[in-house]
Amino acid sequence: MSNTGMNMRGKITFYEEKNFQGRSYECMNDCSDMSSSLSRCQSCRVESGCFMVYDRNNYMGNQYFMRRGEYSDSMSMMGMRDCIKSCRMIPMHRGQYRMKIYENENFGGQSHEMMEDCDNIMDRYRMNECQSCNVMDGHWLMYEQPQFRGKMMYMRPGEYRNFRDMGMSGQRFMSMRRITDSC
């Protein structure tokens, strides 16, 4: 299989202390519960690929997008109080990006198909919010505020009838960005 058809593997290393000190845990794929490997996580290093990290087990809670780089004090930088509890590797995607967003839960209300980033759904589509979506192609980040700010949620291909089922009760999304190969 050619490199363009393969998902490139990612590698992230978590450290118990700031500045990459203390015990470490290396991860090259999804991990739903890191608590047995580390008691806490104060820094991390993404050597390759992109990851979403979560402050609760089983990919729940607040989410943070991590791309290649060093995060010597990841907890204060991301505003996390305690620890990264789970992480998910984001596969590299080559090809088109398509997502249909809906104003209401269960694919109701106004809808629009997107193939590019959108920094403000109110300005572009005259939608007050997005409460469900169908990701047909690619991987996306959805943000609670315009201009890609505020809490975010990682969306991979699939149908999302309502965001409450994903632990995002009361969450509304106002901007969306593709996760491109530039990770």
C-alpha positions as CSV (number, residue, x, y, z in Angstrom):
1,M,0.0,0.0,0.0
2,S,1.4,3.4,-0.9
3,N,2.0,6.1,1.7
4,T,-0.9,8.2,0.4
5,G,-3.3,5.3,1.2
6,M,-2.0,4.4,4.6
7,N,-2.8,6.1,7.9
8,M,0.5,7.2,9.3
9,R,1.0,6.3,12.9
10,G,1.2,8.9,15.6
11,K,3.3,8.9,18.8
12,I,2.7,10.9,22.0
13,T,4.5,10.6,25.3
14,F,2.9,11.7,28.6
15,Y,5.0,12.7,31.6
16,E,3.9,12.9,35.3
17,E,5.8,16.1,35.9
18,K,6.3,19.4,34.1
19,N,9.2,19.8,31.7
20,F,9.1,16.1,30.7
21,Q,10.2,14.8,34.1
22,G,9.0,11.8,36.1
23,R,7.4,8.6,34.9
24,S,6.3,8.5,31.3
25,Y,3.8,6.7,29.2
26,E,4.2,6.3,25.4
27,C,1.1,5.9,23.3
28,M,0.8,5.2,19.6
29,N,-2.9,4.6,19.4
30,D,-6.2,5.1,21.3
31,C,-6.1,4.7,25.0
32,S,-9.4,4.8,26.9
33,D,-7.9,4.8,30.4
34,M,-4.4,6.0,31.2
35,S,-4.9,6.0,35.0
36,S,-3.2,2.6,35.4
37,S,-0.1,3.9,33.6
38,L,0.3,7.4,35.2
39,S,-1.1,9.0,38.3
40,R,-1.2,12.4,36.7
41,C,0.1,14.2,33.5
42,Q,1.8,17.5,33.7
43,S,3.5,17.6,30.3
44,C,3.6,15.8,27.0
45,R,5.5,15.5,23.7
46,V,3.8,14.7,20.4
47,E,6.5,13.2,18.2
48,S,4.3,12.5,15.2
49,G,0.7,12.7,14.2
50,C,-2.2,14.4,15.9
51,F,-4.1,13.4,19.0
52,M,-7.2,14.4,21.0
53,V,-6.7,14.2,24.8
54,Y,-9.6,14.1,27.2
55,D,-9.8,15.0,30.9
56,R,-12.1,11.9,31.6
57,N,-11.8,8.2,30.8
58,N,-13.4,6.7,27.7
59,Y,-12.9,9.8,25.5
60,M,-15.3,12.0,27.6
61,G,-15.1,15.4,29.1
62,N,-13.1,18.4,27.9
63,Q,-11.1,17.8,24.7
64,Y,-7.9,19.3,23.5
65,F,-6.2,19.0,20.1
66,M,-2.5,18.2,20.2
67,R,-0.3,18.4,17.1
68,R,3.4,17.7,16.8
69,G,5.3,19.7,19.4
70,E,6.3,19.9,23.0
71,Y,4.0,20.9,25.8
72,S,6.2,21.4,28.9
73,D,3.3,22.5,31.1
74,S,0.3,21.1,29.4
75,M,-2.1,21.3,32.3
76,S,-1.9,25.1,32.8
77,M,-1.7,25.7,29.1
78,M,-4.9,23.8,28.5
79,G,-6.6,24.9,31.7
80,M,-6.9,21.3,33.0
81,R,-7.0,21.0,36.7
82,D,-6.1,17.3,37.2
83,C,-5.0,15.1,34.4
84,I,-5.3,13.7,30.9
85,K,-7.3,10.5,31.4
86,S,-7.6,9.2,27.8
87,C,-6.4,10.0,24.3
88,R,-7.3,9.2,20.8
89,M,-5.0,9.2,17.7
90,I,-6.5,11.1,14.8
91,P,-5.8,9.1,11.6
92,M,-4.3,11.0,8.7
93,H,-6.9,11.7,6.0
94,R,-6.2,12.3,2.3
95,G,-9.1,13.2,0.1
96,Q,-12.2,15.4,0.4
97,Y,-13.8,16.6,3.5
98,R,-17.6,16.6,3.8
99,M,-19.9,17.3,6.8
100,K,-23.6,18.2,6.9
101,I,-24.5,20.3,9.9
102,Y,-28.1,20.7,11.3
103,E,-29.5,23.4,13.4
104,N,-31.5,21.0,15.7
105,E,-31.0,17.6,17.3
106,N,-31.8,14.5,15.3
107,F,-30.9,16.1,12.0
108,G,-33.7,18.7,12.2
109,G,-34.1,22.3,11.2
110,Q,-31.9,24.1,8.7
111,S,-29.0,22.2,7.3
112,H,-25.9,22.9,5.2
113,E,-23.2,20.7,3.7
114,M,-19.6,21.9,4.3
115,M,-16.4,21.0,2.5
116,E,-14.2,23.8,4.0
117,D,-13.6,25.4,7.3
118,C,-16.3,27.7,8.7
119,D,-15.3,30.4,11.2
120,N,-18.8,31.4,12.0
121,I,-22.0,29.5,11.0
122,M,-24.2,32.5,11.9
123,D,-22.4,34.8,9.3
124,R,-22.1,32.1,6.6
125,Y,-25.3,30.2,6.9
126,R,-27.6,32.3,9.2
127,M,-27.8,29.4,11.7
128,N,-27.9,30.2,15.4
129,E,-26.2,26.9,16.3
130,C,-25.4,23.4,15.3
131,Q,-26.9,20.6,17.4
132,S,-26.3,17.5,15.2
133,C,-24.2,16.6,12.2
134,N,-23.3,13.8,9.8
135,V,-19.6,13.6,9.0
136,M,-19.3,11.9,5.6
137,D,-15.5,12.4,4.9
138,G,-12.5,13.5,6.9
139,H,-12.0,14.5,10.5
140,W,-13.2,17.8,12.0
141,L,-13.0,19.9,15.1
142,M,-16.1,21.8,16.2
143,Y,-15.9,24.8,18.5
144,E,-18.4,26.4,20.8
145,Q,-17.6,29.9,19.7
146,P,-16.9,31.6,16.3
147,Q,-13.3,32.0,15.1
148,F,-12.4,28.5,16.3
149,R,-12.5,29.4,20.0
150,G,-13.8,27.8,23.2
151,K,-14.4,24.2,24.0
152,M,-13.9,21.8,21.1
153,M,-15.2,18.4,20.0
154,Y,-13.5,16.0,17.7
155,M,-15.8,14.5,15.0
156,R,-14.8,11.5,12.9
157,P,-16.9,10.0,10.1
158,G,-20.3,9.1,11.4
159,E,-23.8,10.3,12.4
160,Y,-24.2,12.5,15.5
161,R,-27.9,12.9,16.3
162,N,-27.2,14.9,19.4
163,F,-24.2,16.0,21.3
164,R,-25.6,15.3,24.8
165,D,-24.9,11.6,24.1
166,M,-21.2,12.5,23.8
167,G,-21.1,14.2,27.2
168,M,-21.6,17.7,25.7
169,S,-24.9,18.7,27.4
170,G,-25.8,22.3,26.6
171,Q,-23.0,22.6,24.1
172,R,-23.6,24.5,21.0
173,F,-21.1,24.8,18.1
174,M,-20.5,27.9,16.1
175,S,-17.4,27.1,14.0
176,M,-15.9,24.1,12.4
177,R,-12.4,23.2,11.1
178,R,-11.0,20.3,9.1
179,I,-8.1,18.4,10.6
180,T,-5.7,18.4,7.6
181,D,-2.6,16.5,6.9
182,S,-0.5,19.5,8.1
183,C,-0.7,18.1,11.7
